[in-house]
Amino acid sequence: MKNVLITGASSGIGKALSYEFAKGNYNLALTARRIEELAKIRHDIKQKYPSINIEVSSLDVTDYSAVPIVINNFINCLNEVDIVIVNAGIGLGEKIGRGEFDKAKRTIETNLIGAIATIDAASAYFLEKGKGHIVGISSVAAFRGMPRSSAYCASKAGLAIYLEALRAEFYGKDIDVTVLFPGYIDTPLNNMLPNRPFLISVEKGASIIRRLIEKKIKSSTVPAFPWNIIGQLIKVLPTPIVSKISG
């Protein structure tokens, strides 16, 4: 039985992945800022899958010094961790030059620096262990800077590039690196948007993500079609068209 650690597990994709991996007979290490939500999830999953070992811990990934401590505590509780899914993220939809810099700062601190802190701590453990699997949940927003989503797009692009560098740095080692680019998956992060093309349920998204992780895919959109095609088109759209896209 493998052990998977998921950050940002109290809602959205992280929560759905918790149930999906439990269904696949994985032990779980779940983190989020809201420990009360994690406690509810642990109770519900234990009711459905009593044989699963589930450890939960409160963690704000912007408390960078706490990240390795929490990860090491999970390792001690479960004896080992096989997969770390770097999922914690926010999207605040700031406008540039409108006095909303704090939103951009919080987004970068969580989605990029918090993710890097998580990856660094996981990498230290996997280097010592000699094997492991690091998964980063980026976004199709990483493919192009979109209006009213500037910091979010930048954070997700930065995460993807960081994971590319990690893969090159770990080349030849038994440590797999996966970066995933979800399209519109029905979660609280985007359910207020007026337009969500090719929307899929969070359960379907989690099922696809688990399958890609188990295949140790290096990189993929979620789902692969149509976002593998749309992602390439987004990169070459003329700026006047991009400027009209509502985030």
FENWOGI-V757726 format. One record per residue. BURIAL is I if it has 16 or more other C-alpha atoms within 10 Angstrom, else O. Layout:
burial = {BURIAL:BURIAL}
This chain:
burial = {O:O:I:I:I:I:I:I:I:I:I:I:I:I:I:I:I:I:I:I:I:I:O:O:I:I:I:I:I:I:I:I:I:I:I:O:I:I:I:O:I:I:O:O:I:O:O:O:O:O:O:I:I:I:I:I:I:I:I:I:I:I:O:I:O:O:I:I:O:I:I:I:O:I:I:O:O:I:O:I:I:I:I:I:I:I:I:I:I:I:I:I:I:I:I:O:O:O:O:O:O:O:I:I:O:I:I:I:I:I:I:I:I:I:I:I:I:I:I:O:I:I:I:O:I:I:O:O:O:O:O:I:I:I:I:I:I:I:I:I:I:I:I:I:I:I:I:I:I:I:I:I:I:I:I:I:I:I:I:I:O:I:I:I:O:I:I:O:O:O:O:O:O:O:I:I:I:I:I:I:I:I:I:I:I:I:O:O:I:O:O:O:O:O:O:O:O:O:O:I:O:I:I:I:I:I:O:I:I:I:O:I:I:O:O:I:I:I:I:I:I:I:I:I:O:O:I:I:O:O:I:O:O:I:O:O:O:O:O:O:O:I:O:O:O:O:O}
